[in-house]
Amino acid sequence: MKSHRAPPAILTRAVYRLGASVFLLLGMVGMVVPVMPTTVFLLLSVWCLLRLGDHRAERLLNHPRFGAPLRLFMEQGAMTRRAKLAALSSLLLAAVLLVFSAGPHSWLAGAGIGVMVLAGLYLVTRPEPPQTRKVRILGRAEFRRNIDRL
């Protein structure tokens, strides 16, 4: 995933570095706050770091927990079904909280929910990775039943 571009100008590098830091911080907050997304901010942070040619992008992409979903999305634009359901559930919860906390500014809640609907549509249209077949280890009794069927 290394870029062969010329290094960006000083101001551009500063903006990418600031963006990477802010997005990483927001992703870390999202790890503990249930309604706030994590992966989308980590994706944005990786994108900024890759634009800089920074080695820390590889560190995020090789993270034990978040590395696989980040790589999957960066390389294939795909999301697992579990990730889609988690993201859509968070969007729904955030929309409900927004409706109840909007008060007299219901038009603002409507605009926020409209953005959430668009984000949900984008999530639903992401492809799912090819399923890997899971091998289940049979117990002794199940193994014998299956052998007897043959």
Beta strands, then each sheet from edge to edge (+ up, - down):
end
